[in-house]
Every structure is written in C-alpha cells, then in structure tokens.
Amino acid sequence: MQQNKFKKFINKNNKILSIVILFAFVITAIAAIDTSKRNGIYSKSVFTLLNENKIASRKIASFLKTNYNDEITIKLISDQISELESNFEQTHNIKGNWKGVELAQLNSSQARLLVLYGHLIGDQSKSQSFKDCNDVVCVLNKCYNDKNKLSGYITYFWYLKTGSMLSLSNIIPGQKSKYPGEYFKRHHRYEDYLFNLNELKRFYKLAKTLPPKFLHNPLLKSIHKIPNELSVTESLKSEYCTRSLSTGQILINNNCVDTTKENFFVNMASQMINFIDKTSGLKNKTTSISTSQKWRNYILWNQEDFFDIESLSYKQKWTTHLTGEFLSKESNQSPTIFLRELVANYRYNPKILKENITEDIQDFIAKEFFHNQSYDDEGLYNTFLNQASNEWFINEFDQWKECTDKFLRLELFAHTKRNVATLIEDPLFNCVENKVTKFIEQVSENFQDNDFEARYFFQDKQVIPYKNKYENNLDKIIKENIIKRKFELQTYGKEVIIAQKLKAQFLSEYDPSSIYIKCFQKEFPSKCYKSNLALVLKKFFYTNLKLSKAYQKVITQEIIDILPFENISKNTNHLAKNYLQSNLLEVKKSARELWAYCQESSNKNATLILPLKFSGNKYFVDAGLVNCINLKLDNNIDQLLDRPIFIGKEKILYLTESERSFLSFYYEQIYLQVINNYLLEDVVNEKNYFKNYFSSKKGDILYQLGYYTPLFLEEALSNDHFQKLCVEKVSSIYPQNYYFHSKTELDNTYGRKICSDFAKQPKIAEKQKEALNEKWNKILSKLEKYFRNEFKASNQKCTQTYIDGLDKRQGLDDVKFHCKEIAFKKSLQYTLEEWKDFEEYSYITNREETISKHFEQIKQTLIK
Amino acid sequence: MEKLRLMALIVTVFSLFGCDRQYKIGKIIPGHTNIKTAIQLLNSPIESKESTFKKEATFYKWKDINLVVENEIVTSVHRRPSSHEQYLQFWRQHYKEHNSILKKLDSQNLWQFTIENKNISVIYDENSDRVTKVIYYAAK
C-alpha cells in the first residue's frame, strides 16, 4: 500500500523532482569546483600565496659576489635585508605615529617592528623624537649613536632573520626597580644597555649560522644586555652569564658577549634552545623534550632527592655515568641543561661533541633539533653533496635542454640495449657530461655566497680531503645519472624527455608545503607526507596522459626523492612566520581584551577548573580569572583563524582545516605568552599598588583600630588571638579588586604587620597585658576550684580505702600523707585534662607547665 | 556486548591495582612509618644507598616514589604529581587559606612551594610550567 502511494507520488511529481535533483547537482558541482581550486592538485598553502603576492621584487641577491673574509659592509647587509624583507607580506594597513615616525610610510616589516618592539627602543627615562627618520635603521642608529651606521643595519637584520629583537631599552625584564636605568640598586648609563658594534657583528654571524629551527620561534621575543657585568639574576648572584625567561626574553652579560671569549655562540644557542625545546615538546604532546621520559631513557640520569627538615629545603642531585667534560659545570645540574648544552655544541662544536657523545644521543639530537643535518666536516660534506646533487636533479631538464636541442636524433631511440656501448660517444651525452664540471664549480660558488660554513668547507685547508671527496662523488653521481638516462632513453624512448619536462613543470608549480601542513599533526607525518605526495603525483600524471605506467613510477620516485620531508619540515617556522607576523598585532589586541574582560568578570569564590592552558605560572591568580581565560582561549584563537586573508587588493581567502590546525598550535603558544606578559606586568603593578596603599593608609588604619581596642581586649584570649581579631578588622578595609594575592597572603604581608605595630604601642600593650592577665587569673581560679574538688574526693577515697584495709603496722598519719600525695598527682592530671575542654584552650597554648607550677606552689598547703 | 563487559572488567581491575598502589603510598607517614613497613607496602626498592646529602640518611628509590630514611624512620616521601597536581595554581588555590612560602632553588628555574602547617612541599619547574615533585616531610 505504502509502496503504491510512493510510486504515485513519484509519477505525479516527476518533473518537479527532476528539476530539484538537477539543481542540487549543479550546486554541488559549483561547490566542488570551488573547493578544488583551494584543495585541488595544484593547491597552494595560504602562506605560499601570500609569498607570491609580494610588491617588492623577488629577485634574490644571493648571486652577488661577496667578500670572502668576514667584513660586513653596509652594501652587503642592506642587500641581505632587501632579500629578507621580500619574504614578508608587503601590503599593510598599520597607521599611526611612533615617536614622530609615520608608520604608513614604512614597509610592513619596519612598521611591524616599531609596533611590536617599539617599547624596546630608546632611553625609557626620557621622551625622544625620531621625526627626522624615514626608516627603522635610522631610528636604531640614532639610539646607538653609531656614525658608521652599521649597528642599526645589523639589529634590523637580526630581527628579519630570527624574528626576535636585540633590545635597545634600559629596562631589563623583571627588574626590581620601576625606574629605567636602575638595576641591582645602581644607576647605569643608557649606553651600558646597548650592544657595541663588535658584539653586534657576533650577533650577525650567529644569525647567519643558526639552523632553521632556531629562527622565528614564536616564543622568543627579545635579547637584553645586562649592564656593567652584573648578574643575570637580580635576586641572587648567578655565576652564569646568560639566562632565559619564560616570558620570552634572554638576558646576557659581558662575560658571554665579550668578543674575547669563545663561548658566545654556544651560550646564546643554549638559551635559544629553551624555547625550541618547549615548542618541539608541545608538538610531541609533552611539555618539553628535555623533561620527556624519552630523553631520560637516552641519558640514563638518576635523581636523588633530599628534604632538609631543619631548613625546610629541598635538594636534588643528578647522578650519571654520562657527562660531557667539555660542557659547563652547570650541565650536570639537570637533564634539561645537559640537553641544552649538547644541542648548542652539536651546532657550534660538532667535532668535540662527536668525539665525546654516543651515537644514539647524537642521532636523537640530530632528529629532534636539526632535521638530521650535522655540522662537522663529514656532516657538511653530506649536506653540500645532497644539496648539489639535488640542484642537478631539479634543474636536469634545463641542463639537458641545450644539448637535446643541438644533438637529439630520433635514431637514438631505435637502438637496443646491446648497442648501448656504441652510444657512449654520442655527441648528446658528451655535451651533457661536459656541463658537469662547470655545474660543480657554479653550485659550489653559490654555496659560498655569504655562508660561513660553505666558505670554511670549500676554502679551509683542514677540509681539503672532504672537499675533494665532495667534488669526486658529485661528479660520479651526476655522471651515473647521465648513464641512467641513457639506459632510460633506450628503454622508454622520448617519453624520458617528456617526463623530465613534466618533472620541471611540476617542481616549478607545485608547493609541497600544503601537504606538509596537512600531515603536520598526524602520528607519522613523514609517512603521511610521502603517501600524499605520491597521490598528488598520480593525479598530476593522470592529467598528463603522456607517460607509460612503468616510467611514471620511475619519475614519481625521483620527484619524491627531490622533495624530501626533512627539507620541507625545516621550513615550518618559515611557513608560518609570514602569516603569524602579519597577525601578531591582532593577537596582542585580542589577548589584551580578553585579559581586561576576565578581570572584570572574575569571581573570588570560584573553584579552579582543570586542565589549564593558562596556569598563571608561579603566581597566585584569582581562580575566576584563570577559568575565564581558559574558557575563552580556544574561541578567541578560532576567531583569529577565521579572519580572511587578503591576497593583493581583491582576492580574499580563508584558511583550510589543515592550515587552521597547523597555525592554531603556533597561535596558542604566542597567545599564552602575551597573556603571561600581561600577567607579569599586573602582578608587579598590584604588588606596588598594595605597598603604596598600605603605606599611605597605615596612619588611618591605626587610628581606626583604636576605636576597636576595647572590643579586642574583651574578646582576645591571647596575644595571637588579639592579632587575629585585629587582622580580621584590617582585612575589612582591603581594596575590593585584586587578583594576584590570596587573602591569607595579604593578611600575612600587611595585616599582621599593621596589627603587630598596633599591639606594640605602649598603651595598647599595657592594656592588653592587664586584660590577658586578668583572664588568665580567672581561668586559673576555675581550674583551682576544679582541682580542689578533685583533690578532696580523691583524698577521701584513698584514705577510706586504707582505713578499711588498714594494716595495723602502718600509722594513720603516714597513710594520710601518702593519700594526699596520690590525690595531688591524680587531681593535677585530671585538671590538665579538664583544661583541654575549656573554650579558651585553643587560644592559649602551651600552658600546661604554668598550670603545673601553679599547683606545685599550693601543694604544700594542701598536703600539710 | 560480551566484549564490552570484558573491557569494562579489565579497566576496573587495572584501576583497582592503580588505586591500591596509591592507597599504600598514602599509608606511609613521614616521621612515623618504619622503613620495614614501607618496604612491605611498596615491595623492594630499585635502589637504596647512603644519602649524599646527609650521612645518617638513606635514600630509597622505587619507580614512582622515593623515600629518605633516618634511624629507620621515613623522614620524607617524594612522588610525582598526578594530572591535576601538576599545576602550581592547583596547590595555590587548594591551600590558599594556609600560610605558604615560595622560594627559588638555585639557578635552574626551579621553585619550592611549601605549606608549612601541612608539611607539604611541591617543586615547580618554571621552564615547563609544571610541578615535578610532591614532597611530604616529617614535622620538626
């Protein structure tokens, strides 16, 4: 019945149904086409699209001839700056004026630097104008007062290269004084806070030699010089010359940055690793690599604990058979410091590290921090050999093209394999082989272009054996590849040429970073990447139906080898930086608004909701405030990710799911760090506020407490009780809005001190003493009454017992004396027990001895 | 359905084992428990040796807990924090009515947070923003 009704319905509404279905199909097709444009075969990540839409020229300056000594010239560094600036989005809508500099007139990199790090530029104790400057370098040079002008260039170069800022401010993060230029209770000149030119040159070299993972870490914000060789920790004197703060700063003093010392690179890298350790660990779902069980399993360090009950101090000691004698003595203090120093030495003392540390640990470090690249001579050999051979494989079509245009003959494809030997002297292959030597020279020269490692490798006498090995093996690899092509030409014919052209086309058009982003948070990202890339290639070749399946397989593997996962993953920070940099201001704004909103809606009675992303670090933070931040954090980050991206003036894009997932990790770290910076600021502000508040109000409070004195005297049962009553009264006039102190802390820090001062006033102290003595006397008389009753009863009972069972040999007087002694002891015991039931007992402690002494005094009268 | 029941049973059994261990650790009271009793509760330690900090003290190590012993009596218990205990904020809020002290330990960004009247101390690592150790100690 139902079926018939349905059939009738269909037949009746045939036409309408057809139209509906067709309409649905069309809509779906449009959506699919639109999606495929963003996610199709040639999909590019948002980051690549941003890069492509630069206003500035993409012309790379890397083929310039450079000085092969370490001379840094303004021309050299400004060319490098132009190259780096071209990596950033160049359109911006940053408006406003920074100390006389119109931001709209600067390029985006410079405008962003001033907005993000303007608070780290200049003498903070006076107002300055830079209206004569039309770029950031001028601003920086004015601060340095550098006539050579190189200091400003190097500082700006450091910012572009690493994403962090060399501070030009005379405020040290976390310093005790609120005044700029005051550190360790001493006043310092502004110049004492600035890196000098020689020191900056070291930073330049550091920037040039840092591996990709060290660059543009979202957590590292700035580097500060501690003036006049003072300690890097103001609260306790530290023998170490660098220190990193969880809020994103590195502090460094002269002992590390002095150009006569060799430990600058290792020390700086060691501190930067703190931030990389954390971000790498978070990606692996732990808090950091150095605290992970995985790292502990490698190094087999054992921890011994101790707690000193006298001083209430915890002590720990790490014991291990595995140490690095070439490392600092600090490295033995924890697995974290040990890892930090190993990683820094892996980069800057690779030979020494290799000689002293086991291979499995080296491999672990190489994988986690260096994308399996090493920096000793053998490592450099491997690196340059891989890069050079990859360069050939990428540009193979171009290398062959000139020769194929000149010499390619169709008869070539008619020969069988047995006749290969006769082809060796074919002019086509000779032509290509003749290019190899020039290629090797050119690529080696390109490597050396402003690369310290390459110059060392290709020029230093120490490395000649490896250099020769590199040249020989590169020559071999390329010529083997040429022979391989010869065989392929025999087997597959002209599709080999077609395949090479397609390969070149694919490599120039396709951006593998979109696959990397898709696989970023998968369990096995490398495997995911390879299989997805193979799939993309399959689709690519399918649309270009010119290759046989067999050769398609060959060329697919070639392309996968040219685009290895490690090379793409090296650029993780680089991929995200453009997008992140352009949105840092938005992050700051969003974080500031969230912070303000949550302070207004905090709740003193709230219970902490776990788990926490924002935890308040080591500070007490109002639970309501913590809960509010954590509840709203994800939503705020989603809103940031929802923002459209403008490519040029017209094109608007939104992030794909995998791009959002990739970026949300970075956003969260940056967002939390910004929040933590606000936290630190406000903790200090609140502390200072309370200091001033109680200092200014103390007189009033003491005056008011005078009115309550009779009440205190009436109720207080001890000095402590008096204090407690007083503190309760003082706390009723605490300020209402505070977030970073518990009430107990305020009581202990301010309430008790005020009450202690109040109680010490002579008149109050005297009255208090009188009142307490009077109360105590009353208590004693109550206890005495109880005691006497007990004594009487006990004595009577004892005496009667003896009289009843009297041994006629004993005298009655002896019995009476003996019973009184027993009765006294028992009564005293009962009285002390009874005292514990008194209401006053909890307020008046340790009086048992006093009570006992009192009754000892009346003992003689009782026993007589 | 059978599989679900089996899984539920397995999870329950493992939970009980886990709870059992925590229960036994909870029975060790610094200043009162004898080391022999502790070993009976926790089984044999992985390591025991004279403390490098105090000659009279002995250090006992298990996988999840360490004890320091003097004159046969446990003086301090050191264990890892559970999931909610790894935030210093948890400890600050939980004991906000009590006096507490936060002090820096050496140069490693380690801090010690002590609630004196509860004889509890926790060690906080500022680098990782996590509590790494919970310590119960004997009263003076």
Interface residues (C-beta under 8 A of the other chain):
Chain A: T233 S235 L236 S238 Y240 R243 S246 N274 D277 K278 G281 T287 S288 T291 N302 Q303 E304 D305 F306 F307 D308 I309 E310 L312 S313 Y314 K315 Q316 K317 E330 Q333 S334 T336 I337 T607 L608 L610 P611 L612 S615 G616 N617 K618 F620 V621 A623 V626 S742 K743 T744 N748
Chain B: E47 S51 T52 F53 K54 A57 F59 K61 N66 V68 T75 S76 H78 S83 H84 Y87 L88 Q89 F90 R92 Q93 K96 E97 H98 N99 S100 I101 L102 K104 L105 D106 S107 Q108 N109 W111 Q112 F113 T114 E116 S121 I123 Y124 D125 E126 N127 S128 D129 R130 T132 K133 I135 Y137 A138 A139 K140
